[in-house]
Amino acid sequence: MGLHQPKQGCTDAMGKDNQAKHRQAARDLKRRAAVRQPYERLLIVCEGEKTEPQYLCEIQRAYRLATAHVQVLHSQFGTEPKQVLEYALTVFKQGDQDRGLHPREFDRIIVVFDRDEHHSYHAALAQAAAQNGKLRNDNRMAVPVEAVASVPCFELWLLLHFEDVLAQLQRHDALERLKAHLPGYKKGGGGHWLATQGRLNDATARAKRLAELTTALDGTQPFTAMHELVSRLVHLKD
């Protein structure tokens, strides 16, 4: 099925002219080759419609990562983890004309979702692992497929910027504890990167500590892989 959804992500879609398809494709290829920089092209698809995409787009803008290399979208197939992954795979394979995305033009696929109470959480982790390295991009290179999960939710990652979290907690608990540090915090709001970036090293250390105690597969104990994604974006040009 084609993808013709409303515009989303960090930038608007590019238009297309009315010239013959083969001439348009040649010009597209020439333009894309001219603007590419020597760093990885990432397709990031989030479960959340606003909070996570806005946070990641703020990092993208802060580090001036070209949209030709970093595309942050939210799933149009639904919020279940398996739907998030299926949308990412569909965009990768088919492209998205409305956003000027061509088939297989990415080097890495990353899906971002919460454990929460999703029924397809473990199935999505398994499917991402099964797809890892199986797809080929437009350079005929194997494409990693990564699942960036948070247990119970994305707010855990922000909370780790301020305090240790070692005991099991629910989404509501994480949100309330986060508001004690960020009184103005609300789902769908912006400015979360600016409000927390000064504590990034602390959050990363705490997330790594959690990764030593459990994994995303457990799905009950606090866990997040957001530190890996943030580090990848921050150091993408290195």
Contacts in CASP RR format, 6 or more apart in sequence:
PFRMAT RR
TARGET T0000
AUTHOR 0000-0000-0000
METHOD contacts of the structure
MODEL  1
MGLHQPKQGCTDAMGKDNQAKHRQAARDLKRRAAVRQPYERLLIVCEGEK
TEPQYLCEIQRAYRLATAHVQVLHSQFGTEPKQVLEYALTVFKQGDQDRG
LHPREFDRIIVVFDRDEHHSYHAALAQAAAQNGKLRNDNRMAVPVEAVAS
VPCFELWLLLHFEDVLAQLQRHDALERLKAHLPGYKKGGGGHWLATQGRL
NDATARAKRLAELTTALDGTQPFTAMHELVSRLVHLKD
1 90 0 8 1.000
1 94 0 8 1.000
2 94 0 8 1.000
2 97 0 8 1.000
3 76 0 8 1.000
3 90 0 8 1.000
3 91 0 8 1.000
3 94 0 8 1.000
3 95 0 8 1.000
3 96 0 8 1.000
3 97 0 8 1.000
3 98 0 8 1.000
4 97 0 8 1.000
4 98 0 8 1.000
5 76 0 8 1.000
5 96 0 8 1.000
5 98 0 8 1.000
6 98 0 8 1.000
7 13 0 8 1.000
7 98 0 8 1.000
7 99 0 8 1.000
8 53 0 8 1.000
8 73 0 8 1.000
8 74 0 8 1.000
8 99 0 8 1.000
9 53 0 8 1.000
9 57 0 8 1.000
9 71 0 8 1.000
9 72 0 8 1.000
9 73 0 8 1.000
9 74 0 8 1.000
10 53 0 8 1.000
10 57 0 8 1.000
10 60 0 8 1.000
10 61 0 8 1.000
10 67 0 8 1.000
10 70 0 8 1.000
10 71 0 8 1.000
10 72 0 8 1.000
11 67 0 8 1.000
11 99 0 8 1.000
13 96 0 8 1.000
13 97 0 8 1.000
13 98 0 8 1.000
13 99 0 8 1.000
13 100 0 8 1.000
14 99 0 8 1.000
14 100 0 8 1.000
15 100 0 8 1.000
16 24 0 8 1.000
16 97 0 8 1.000
16 100 0 8 1.000
17 24 0 8 1.000
19 27 0 8 1.000
28 102 0 8 1.000
32 68 0 8 1.000
32 102 0 8 1.000
32 105 0 8 1.000
35 66 0 8 1.000
35 68 0 8 1.000
36 68 0 8 1.000
36 69 0 8 1.000
37 66 0 8 1.000
37 68 0 8 1.000
37 69 0 8 1.000
37 237 0 8 1.000
39 69 0 8 1.000
39 236 0 8 1.000
39 237 0 8 1.000
40 69 0 8 1.000
40 107 0 8 1.000
40 108 0 8 1.000
40 236 0 8 1.000
41 68 0 8 1.000
41 69 0 8 1.000
41 70 0 8 1.000
41 105 0 8 1.000
41 106 0 8 1.000
41 107 0 8 1.000
41 108 0 8 1.000
42 69 0 8 1.000
42 70 0 8 1.000
42 71 0 8 1.000
42 106 0 8 1.000
42 107 0 8 1.000
42 108 0 8 1.000
42 110 0 8 1.000
42 232 0 8 1.000
42 233 0 8 1.000
42 236 0 8 1.000
43 71 0 8 1.000
43 73 0 8 1.000
43 88 0 8 1.000
43 91 0 8 1.000
43 92 0 8 1.000
43 106 0 8 1.000
43 108 0 8 1.000
43 109 0 8 1.000
43 110 0 8 1.000
44 56 0 8 1.000
44 70 0 8 1.000
44 71 0 8 1.000
44 72 0 8 1.000
44 73 0 8 1.000
44 110 0 8 1.000
44 111 0 8 1.000
44 112 0 8 1.000
44 229 0 8 1.000
45 73 0 8 1.000
45 74 0 8 1.000
45 75 0 8 1.000
45 84 0 8 1.000
45 85 0 8 1.000
45 87 0 8 1.000
45 88 0 8 1.000
45 91 0 8 1.000
45 109 0 8 1.000
45 110 0 8 1.000
45 111 0 8 1.000
45 112 0 8 1.000
46 52 0 8 1.000
46 53 0 8 1.000
46 56 0 8 1.000
46 72 0 8 1.000
46 73 0 8 1.000
46 74 0 8 1.000
46 75 0 8 1.000
46 84 0 8 1.000
46 111 0 8 1.000
46 112 0 8 1.000
46 113 0 8 1.000
47 74 0 8 1.000
47 75 0 8 1.000
47 79 0 8 1.000
47 81 0 8 1.000
47 84 0 8 1.000
47 112 0 8 1.000
47 113 0 8 1.000
47 114 0 8 1.000
48 74 0 8 1.000
48 75 0 8 1.000
48 79 0 8 1.000
48 112 0 8 1.000
48 154 0 8 1.000
49 74 0 8 1.000
49 188 0 8 1.000
50 74 0 8 1.000
50 187 0 8 1.000
50 188 0 8 1.000
50 189 0 8 1.000
50 190 0 8 1.000
51 154 0 8 1.000
51 187 0 8 1.000
51 188 0 8 1.000
51 189 0 8 1.000
51 190 0 8 1.000
51 192 0 8 1.000
52 74 0 8 1.000
52 112 0 8 1.000
52 154 0 8 1.000
53 72 0 8 1.000
53 73 0 8 1.000
53 74 0 8 1.000
54 188 0 8 1.000
54 189 0 8 1.000
54 190 0 8 1.000
54 191 0 8 1.000
54 192 0 8 1.000
55 154 0 8 1.000
55 190 0 8 1.000
55 191 0 8 1.000
55 192 0 8 1.000
55 193 0 8 1.000
56 72 0 8 1.000
56 112 0 8 1.000
56 229 0 8 1.000
56 233 0 8 1.000
57 72 0 8 1.000
58 190 0 8 1.000
58 191 0 8 1.000
58 192 0 8 1.000
58 193 0 8 1.000
58 194 0 8 1.000
59 65 0 8 1.000
59 193 0 8 1.000
59 230 0 8 1.000
59 233 0 8 1.000
59 234 0 8 1.000
60 67 0 8 1.000
60 70 0 8 1.000
60 72 0 8 1.000
60 233 0 8 1.000
62 193 0 8 1.000
62 197 0 8 1.000
63 233 0 8 1.000
63 234 0 8 1.000
63 236 0 8 1.000
63 237 0 8 1.000
65 233 0 8 1.000
65 236 0 8 1.000
65 237 0 8 1.000
69 236 0 8 1.000
70 233 0 8 1.000
70 236 0 8 1.000
71 99 0 8 1.000
71 101 0 8 1.000
71 106 0 8 1.000
73 87 0 8 1.000
73 88 0 8 1.000
73 91 0 8 1.000
73 99 0 8 1.000
75 83 0 8 1.000
75 84 0 8 1.000
75 87 0 8 1.000
75 88 0 8 1.000
76 87 0 8 1.000
77 83 0 8 1.000
77 84 0 8 1.000
77 86 0 8 1.000
77 87 0 8 1.000
77 90 0 8 1.000
78 84 0 8 1.000
78 87 0 8 1.000
79 113 0 8 1.000
79 118 0 8 1.000
80 118 0 8 1.000
80 119 0 8 1.000
80 120 0 8 1.000
80 124 0 8 1.000
81 111 0 8 1.000
81 113 0 8 1.000
81 118 0 8 1.000
81 120 0 8 1.000
81 121 0 8 1.000
81 123 0 8 1.000
81 124 0 8 1.000
81 125 0 8 1.000
81 147 0 8 1.000
81 149 0 8 1.000
82 120 0 8 1.000
82 123 0 8 1.000
82 124 0 8 1.000
82 127 0 8 1.000
83 120 0 8 1.000
84 111 0 8 1.000
84 112 0 8 1.000
84 113 0 8 1.000
84 124 0 8 1.000
85 111 0 8 1.000
85 124 0 8 1.000
85 127 0 8 1.000
85 128 0 8 1.000
85 131 0 8 1.000
85 145 0 8 1.000
85 147 0 8 1.000
88 109 0 8 1.000
88 110 0 8 1.000
88 111 0 8 1.000
88 145 0 8 1.000
89 109 0 8 1.000
89 131 0 8 1.000
89 135 0 8 1.000
89 145 0 8 1.000
91 101 0 8 1.000
92 103 0 8 1.000
92 104 0 8 1.000
92 106 0 8 1.000
92 109 0 8 1.000
92 135 0 8 1.000
92 143 0 8 1.000
93 103 0 8 1.000
93 104 0 8 1.000
93 135 0 8 1.000
94 103 0 8 1.000
95 101 0 8 1.000
95 102 0 8 1.000
95 103 0 8 1.000
95 104 0 8 1.000
95 105 0 8 1.000
102 138 0 8 1.000
103 138 0 8 1.000
104 135 0 8 1.000
104 136 0 8 1.000
104 137 0 8 1.000
104 138 0 8 1.000
104 143 0 8 1.000
105 137 0 8 1.000
105 138 0 8 1.000
106 137 0 8 1.000
106 143 0 8 1.000
107 137 0 8 1.000
107 139 0 8 1.000
107 141 0 8 1.000
107 143 0 8 1.000
108 143 0 8 1.000
108 144 0 8 1.000
108 145 0 8 1.000
108 146 0 8 1.000
109 131 0 8 1.000
109 135 0 8 1.000
109 143 0 8 1.000
109 144 0 8 1.000
109 145 0 8 1.000
109 146 0 8 1.000
110 146 0 8 1.000
110 148 0 8 1.000
110 229 0 8 1.000
111 124 0 8 1.000
111 128 0 8 1.000
111 145 0 8 1.000
111 146 0 8 1.000
111 147 0 8 1.000
111 148 0 8 1.000
112 148 0 8 1.000
112 154 0 8 1.000
112 226 0 8 1.000
112 229 0 8 1.000
113 121 0 8 1.000
113 124 0 8 1.000
113 147 0 8 1.000
113 148 0 8 1.000
113 149 0 8 1.000
113 150 0 8 1.000
114 149 0 8 1.000
114 150 0 8 1.000
114 151 0 8 1.000
114 152 0 8 1.000
114 153 0 8 1.000
114 154 0 8 1.000
114 171 0 8 1.000
115 121 0 8 1.000
115 149 0 8 1.000
115 150 0 8 1.000
115 151 0 8 1.000
115 152 0 8 1.000
115 153 0 8 1.000
115 216 0 8 1.000
115 219 0 8 1.000
115 223 0 8 1.000
116 152 0 8 1.000
116 153 0 8 1.000
116 171 0 8 1.000
118 124 0 8 1.000
121 149 0 8 1.000
121 219 0 8 1.000
122 217 0 8 1.000
122 219 0 8 1.000
124 147 0 8 1.000
125 147 0 8 1.000
125 149 0 8 1.000
125 216 0 8 1.000
125 217 0 8 1.000
128 145 0 8 1.000
128 146 0 8 1.000
128 147 0 8 1.000
129 145 0 8 1.000
129 147 0 8 1.000
131 145 0 8 1.000
132 144 0 8 1.000
132 145 0 8 1.000
132 146 0 8 1.000
133 142 0 8 1.000
133 143 0 8 1.000
133 144 0 8 1.000
133 145 0 8 1.000
134 142 0 8 1.000
134 145 0 8 1.000
135 142 0 8 1.000
135 143 0 8 1.000
135 145 0 8 1.000
136 142 0 8 1.000
136 143 0 8 1.000
137 143 0 8 1.000
146 229 0 8 1.000
147 216 0 8 1.000
147 225 0 8 1.000
148 225 0 8 1.000
148 226 0 8 1.000
148 228 0 8 1.000
148 229 0 8 1.000
149 216 0 8 1.000
149 223 0 8 1.000
149 224 0 8 1.000
149 225 0 8 1.000
150 156 0 8 1.000
150 157 0 8 1.000
150 223 0 8 1.000
150 224 0 8 1.000
150 225 0 8 1.000
150 226 0 8 1.000
151 216 0 8 1.000
151 218 0 8 1.000
151 219 0 8 1.000
151 220 0 8 1.000
151 221 0 8 1.000
151 222 0 8 1.000
151 223 0 8 1.000
151 224 0 8 1.000
152 169 0 8 1.000
152 170 0 8 1.000
152 171 0 8 1.000
152 174 0 8 1.000
152 222 0 8 1.000
153 171 0 8 1.000
153 174 0 8 1.000
153 175 0 8 1.000
154 224 0 8 1.000
154 226 0 8 1.000
155 171 0 8 1.000
155 174 0 8 1.000
155 175 0 8 1.000
155 178 0 8 1.000
156 165 0 8 1.000
156 169 0 8 1.000
156 174 0 8 1.000
156 222 0 8 1.000
156 223 0 8 1.000
156 224 0 8 1.000
157 203 0 8 1.000
157 207 0 8 1.000
157 224 0 8 1.000
157 226 0 8 1.000
157 227 0 8 1.000
158 178 0 8 1.000
158 182 0 8 1.000
158 185 0 8 1.000
158 192 0 8 1.000
158 196 0 8 1.000
158 203 0 8 1.000
159 165 0 8 1.000
159 174 0 8 1.000
159 177 0 8 1.000
159 178 0 8 1.000
159 181 0 8 1.000
160 202 0 8 1.000
160 203 0 8 1.000
160 206 0 8 1.000
160 207 0 8 1.000
160 210 0 8 1.000
160 224 0 8 1.000
161 181 0 8 1.000
161 196 0 8 1.000
161 198 0 8 1.000
161 199 0 8 1.000
161 200 0 8 1.000
161 202 0 8 1.000
161 203 0 8 1.000
162 178 0 8 1.000
162 181 0 8 1.000
162 199 0 8 1.000
162 202 0 8 1.000
163 177 0 8 1.000
163 181 0 8 1.000
164 206 0 8 1.000
164 209 0 8 1.000
165 174 0 8 1.000
165 177 0 8 1.000
165 206 0 8 1.000
165 210 0 8 1.000
165 222 0 8 1.000
166 210 0 8 1.000
166 213 0 8 1.000
166 222 0 8 1.000
167 222 0 8 1.000
168 220 0 8 1.000
168 221 0 8 1.000
168 222 0 8 1.000
169 177 0 8 1.000
169 222 0 8 1.000
175 185 0 8 1.000
175 187 0 8 1.000
178 185 0 8 1.000
179 185 0 8 1.000
182 192 0 8 1.000
182 195 0 8 1.000
182 196 0 8 1.000
185 192 0 8 1.000
196 203 0 8 1.000
200 230 0 8 1.000
203 227 0 8 1.000
204 227 0 8 1.000
204 230 0 8 1.000
204 231 0 8 1.000
207 224 0 8 1.000
207 225 0 8 1.000
207 226 0 8 1.000
207 227 0 8 1.000
208 227 0 8 1.000
210 221 0 8 1.000
210 222 0 8 1.000
210 223 0 8 1.000
210 224 0 8 1.000
211 223 0 8 1.000
211 225 0 8 1.000
213 221 0 8 1.000
214 221 0 8 1.000
214 222 0 8 1.000
214 223 0 8 1.000
215 223 0 8 1.000
216 223 0 8 1.000
216 225 0 8 1.000
END
